[in-house]
């Protein structure tokens, strides 16, 4: 019996072919201009964050230009205060930690009977190689000289990107619905309503999530500071700032922020280390059962696991700007995938 062969005619219109070529061209252009794309995306995110505050000032009968300027001035003043008053003592504390911690760890280990037994069995190897030597060698390797020209280019590139982000974000924020107008320019006419609606939903979720996380940090930071001061733990200010900032990292943030405090406690005495660990556990339980329920309505729509993965991926792909864009882009992607799922179910 002869095999039946079916002929499959495939016709591709010129318009379809043009669209395929255009998409490929856009992908290549974005790849080669990825630094500029990152700057534009960061500017959009910052302008979107500024817009609600500027709108609030605008409702107080302050012109929008002055409202945006006021937001920038307040932001730069806060950054200056942090850099001038907090960064120097923080670096001073970090220097003391790096200098003292190896000695304290060695002192603790040498005073521990179990550790002395291990030293006896291994021939007292630590007499030849101490923790100070290891840390000192690591610091010496980390201070290797860099190419001056490459360093200059890196600094210039960073400053240029920073200025460009400030200018673009100001331009987008100073216009009413500036981000939406920009999206209309770069979006095909048929997709404008959906793209704008998608971004508005994403912006709303990000704003609510960020408000909740900042509120948690503002509450946890002073609480940790007061507790560590009562326990007479050194570098309480630095540790409180770490605890406050790490609230932006769900699940693992509070655990990571407790590690340096516990180590400092153990370096003084093992009992104090256990007390510090217990203090952080109490703070975490207080947060989970009392503080978190009060702000949980603010923290909606952004899965903690998505936040963690997006932060790691963002840093690996684009460094500091990738961290800024990680949560917005991940939320945007989740919203888009949710829309596709709804379309599939309705089909």
N, C-alpha and C positions, 0 to 999 in steps of 0.2 A: 504494500500500500504506500503510494508516494507521500512524502511529507509535504504538508501544506505550509507554504511560506507566506507570511503576511508582511506586506510592506507598510512601514510606518513612516508617514510623511510628517516631518517637523518643519514648521514654518516660523521663522522669527522675524518680526517686523523691524523696521529700521528704528522705530521709537524704543522698542524693547532693548535692542542692541545698544542704542545710545545710553539708556539708563544703566545698563550693566557696566559699560565703559566708564560712565560718570561716577558710579559707586566705587569702582576700583580706583579711579583717579582720586576721589575724595579720601579713600583709605590711605593711599600712598602719601597724599599731601598732609594728612593728619600725622602720619608717622614721621615725616621729615620736619614738620612744623610742630612736633609734639610739645616742645617747650612753650611756644606761643599758645597752643591749645590749652596747656595747663594754666597759663597766666589768665587766659580769658575765662576758663571755667572757675578758677579761684575768685576772679573779680565778680562773677555772677553770684557765687555763693555769699561773698562778703556783702555785696549790694543787697541781696535778699535778706541778710541778717540785719542790715542797717535800716531797711525800709520801714519795718514796724515802729522802730524808735523815732525815725524821722517823721513818720506820719503822726505819731502821738504829739511831738513838738509842733507839727504843723496845725493840729487841731487847737493848740493853745495860741493860735494866730501868729505864730512865728513863720516867716517865709520859708519855703522848702529849702532854698539854698542855704540859708542860715541854720536851718534845722540839721541838715547833713553836716555842715561845717562844725556845728556844736557837737555832734556825735563823734566826729573825727578828733576834735580838740580834747574832749573828755577821754577818749580811748588812748590818745598819745600821752596825755597827762598821767593816766593810770600806768601805762607802760613805763614812763620815765620814773615814776615813784617806785615801781617794783625794781627797775634796774638800779636805781640810785640807793635805795634804802634796804632792799632785801638781797640782791644778788651778791654784794661784797661779803656780808656775814655768812651767807650760804656757802660761798666758795671757801671762806676761812674755815667754816665747820668741816667742809669736805676735806680740806687739806689736813686738818687735825685728825679726822677719822682715818684717812689713808695712812698718816704717820703713826698713829697710836694703836690702831686695831691689830696689826701683826704682833706687836709686843704683847698686847693684852691676851691675844689668842694663845701665844706661846706660854705666857704665864699661867693661863688657865689649864692648858694641856699638861704642863709640867707639874702642876699641883694636883692633878688627877691621878689617883693610884692605878687605875686601869690603864691610863696612857703610859705611865712609867713602866708597867709590865710589858706593854707592847714595845717600848723603847729597848728594854732589856733583851727581848727576843730578837729584835732586828739589829742588835749591835749598836744601839744609840745612833741611828743614822742622822737624826736631827742635829747632832753635834757638827756634822759635815755640811748639811744643807738645812738651813733654817727657813722659817716662813719669811723673815725679813729679806733674806737673799732672793727668794723666789719673787716676792712682790717688787723688790728693787730692780731685779732683772727685767720683770715685765714692764715696769715703768720706764726703764731705760730703752727697751725696744719700742715702746709706744711713742717715745719722743724722737723717733728717727726723722732726720731732716727731709723736707719735701722740696720739690722743685719750685723755686720762687716765682717763676713765670706762670706756671700752672695755678699756683695759689692766688696770684694777682688776678688772673682771668676768672677764677672761681668767685673771688670777692666781687669783682666788677659785674659778673653775670648775676650774682645774687642781688646786688644793689639795683641793677637795672630792672630786674624782674620785680623787685619790691616797689620801685617807683612806678612802674607800669601798672602793677596791680592797684596801687593807691589811686592813680589817675583814672583807670578804667572803671573801678568800682565807684569812685566819686561821680563820674559821668553817668553811670547807670542809675545810681541812687538819687541823684539830684533831679532826675526827670520822674514825673509821676508815671508809674507803671513802666519804668525804664527797662527792667528785665523782660517784661512781657513784650515790649516793643522790639527789643533785640531778638527775641525768639521768633517774632513774626517776620523779621527780616531774613533770618537764616532757615526758616521752615517753609516747605511747600504750602501753597495756599490751601489745599484740601486738608492738610494735616494740622493747620494752625489751631483750631478749637481744641483738638485732642491734646496736642503738645502743651498748650498753655494750661489746660485743665490738669494734665499729668504733673506739670511742674508746681502748680498751686497746691495740689494735694501733697506732693513730696515736701514742699517748703513748710506746709503746716505741720506735718508730722515731725520734721527735723526740729522746728522751732519748739514744739511741745516737749520733745525728748531732751533738747539742750537745756530748756528752762528747768526741767526736773533734775537733771544731772548737776547743774550749777547750784541749785538749791541744796541738794544733798551735800555737795562739796563745801558750801558755805556753813552748813550746820556741823558737819563732821570735823572740819579743820580746827575750829576753836575748841571743840570738845576734846579732840586728841591732844591739843596743846595744853589745855588745863590739866588733863589726866597725867601727861608726862611731866609737867611741872611739879605736880603733887608727888609723883614718884621720884622726882629729882633725877630724871634722865637728861643727859646732855643733848644738845642740839634739838631741843624740843620744837623750836620754831621751824627748823628745816624739816623735821619729821612730820609736823602738822601740815606744812605746805605740800609735802609729798602725799600725805593721806588725802588732802583736799583735791589735788590734781588727779590722783589715781581713781577718784570716784567716777571719772569719765570713762574708765575701763570697766565694763560690767563683770561681775563674778570674780575675776582674778585680781582686779585693782586693789580692793581692801586687803587681800592676802599678801600681795606684793609689797604694799606699803608697810605692812607689819614686820617684814623680814629685817630691815636695818635697825628698827627699834628693839627687836628681840635680841639681835646680835650685840647691840650696845649694852643691853641689860645683862646678857651673859658675860660680856667682857668685864663687867664689874663683879657680878656674882651670879652663880647658876640660879639661885633662888629669885633674884631680881629679874632674871630673864623669864622665868616661869610666871612671875607676877605681871610683867609687861605683856606676855602672850595672853594671859587671862584677861587683862584689861582690853586688849584688842578684840578678843572674843565677845566680851560684854558689849563693847561699842557696836560690833557687827550685829549682835542680836537686837540691840536697841534700835539700830537702823532698820533691820528687817521687819521688826514687829511693831514699831511705833512711827519712826520717821517715814519710812517708805510708804506705808499705807496712806499717810497724809498727802504725799505728792504723787501717788501712783497714777492719778488721773492725768498728770502732766507727762508721764512716761508711757506713752501708748504708741503702738504701731511699729516700733523698731525692735526687732528681736536681738537680745544681748549677744547671741552667738554670731549673728550677722555683723554686729558692730565689731566684735573681736577679729573675725576673719577679714573684714574690710580694712581695718586699721593695719593689720599685718601686710595684706596685699598692697594697700596704698603706699606704705612705707617702702616696700621692696621695689615697686614700680617707679615711684616718683619722689621718694624722700619726704621732706617736710610738707611740700605742697600736696603730696599724695595722702598724708594724714589728714589735712584739711578737707580734701575732697572725698575721703573714703566713705564716711557715713552718708553724705548727700547722694553720692553716686550709687551706693548700695541700696539706699531707700528708693531712689528713682527706679533702679532695676527691679526691685521687689514689687513696686507698684505696677510697673509695666508687665511683669510676668503674671501678676494677679489679674490684670485686664485681659491678657491672652487666655487665662484659664476660664474667666467668665464668658468670653466669646466662644470658647470650645464647648462649654456646657450649654450655652444658649443656641448653639448651632443645631 
